[in-house]
Amino acid sequence: MLTTALLGLSLVTTVVGPTNPASARADAASIAPRPATASPAPAFDAGFIISDELFYDGGALDADEVQAFLDEQVPACAPGIVCLADYTQQTVTRAGDDVCGAYKGRESETGAEIIAKVGLACGISQKALLVLLQKEQSLVRNPAPTSGDFSFATGYACPDTAACDVEYSGFYNQVYWAAWQLKRYANPPGTSEFFTSRPIGQPSPIAYNPDASCGSADVTLKNIATAALYYYTPYQPNPAAIAGDADAPCGAFGNLNFWKFYSEWFGDPTRGSITQGALEDVSIVRGRVVAKGWSVDPSSLRAANSVRITVTDAAGRISTTTLQAGATTRGALTVNSLSGLDHGFSGGTAVGMQGLVRVCAAALPLDGTSSSVEPLGCATVFALTP
């Protein structure tokens, strides 16, 4: 859920769309001293809960796949009760904006259709939305949810210190505005750089609990998806909670539960991505090879990865150098509009003799990820004697 100014966090507002009624709400379930029922995964990294590639995948599941997943979790609702697998409601049409695309409403849509369409419109993974619904109200696995569970299904606009805002009540509203907000935290193109208090690659304090006496610890966030989860639920689990202590003092389980449920249902949320990029130009400048292009590790769309340049001269001698892909370029925007412009590289090595030179580039994964090393291409140029 989202929270207000508890623990000194300012109430924030969005520039596009409605006021963010409670920008960083901790869901009640996340604060309760009980772990998730999901099976634990090998290791939890507070700074890397889910990759950007997986979180911002609006085509992760279609409506049929979401429905099949819900049916698997609850084969039959409790007698006389409508559970999420059987849920339907009328939806309204929404125009697109800089955060989400347009949504065409219908007289009746299933919960699965709503999840699938919202995810596609906002570019948020349907898998992540399913995990959010379970983390907040246990809707995915509950055969007998209450009307209140649907009314505030994602905990959106439910501050710690006040009642939930009924303006955002209803399953469709909750799913839509939660997805909208999670995307808005990434400051997508066309919006302002409003959400900057949780920088990527720099340590920042994250509290253990709404109770200020529980303290906090610095966390270096590796990507914008993990930052979004902390804007939404601004608490990290303490060591006792991570160890599985259901009665851990000051325990907050929300983001830990997100990671656990995703791991159980869909596999490792931080599994490696395929690095991407292009070798766009190779030239010889004053006896030096200069290779230019762009590269990005989709597991962290805003972080600058590195590129290895390998040069083979006319005598077969091989030299290598590593460049950081952090210069301005638009190339990475073809991977995801959230990638930003800082993924370009330019540089190389000296050439010792005249003749044909073979230049190859390979994109390297970011530290702390299991992403792949991917070739970006090769080019052959003629080098004059320096």
HELIX and SHEET records of a PDB file:
HELIX    1   1 LEU A    6  GLY A    8  5                                   3    
HELIX    2   2 ALA A   28  ILE A   31  1                                   4    
HELIX    3   3 ASP A   52  PHE A   55  1                                   4    
HELIX    4   4 ALA A   63  GLN A   73  1                                  11    
HELIX    5   5 LEU A   84  ASP A   86  5                                   3    
HELIX    6   6 GLY A  111  CYS A  122  1                                  12    
HELIX    7   7 GLN A  126  GLN A  137  1                                  12    
HELIX    8   8 SER A  147  SER A  151  1                                   5    
HELIX    9   9 VAL A  166  TYR A  168  5                                   3    
HELIX   10  10 PHE A  171  ARG A  184  1                                  14    
HELIX   11  11 ALA A  212  CYS A  214  5                                   3    
HELIX   12  12 ILE A  224  TYR A  232  1                                   9    
HELIX   13  13 PRO A  239  ILE A  242  1                                   4    
HELIX   14  14 GLY A  254  PHE A  266  1                                  13    
HELIX   15  15 GLY A  331  THR A  334  5                                   4    
SHEET    1   A 2 THR A  88  GLN A  89  0                                        
SHEET    2   A 2 GLU A 109  THR A 110 -1                                        
SHEET    1   B 2 PRO A 203  ALA A 207  0                                        
SHEET    2   B 2 SER A 216  THR A 220 -1                                        
SHEET    1   C 4 GLN A 276  VAL A 285  0                                        
SHEET    2   C 4 ARG A 288  VAL A 296 -1                                        
SHEET    3   C 4 ASP A 342  GLY A 347 -1                                        
SHEET    4   C 4 ALA A 327  THR A 328 -1                                        
SHEET    1   D 4 ILE A 318  GLN A 324  0                                        
SHEET    2   D 4 SER A 306  THR A 312 -1                                        
SHEET    3   D 4 GLY A 355  ALA A 363 -1                                        
SHEET    4   D 4 GLU A 374  ALA A 383 -1                                        
END                                                                             
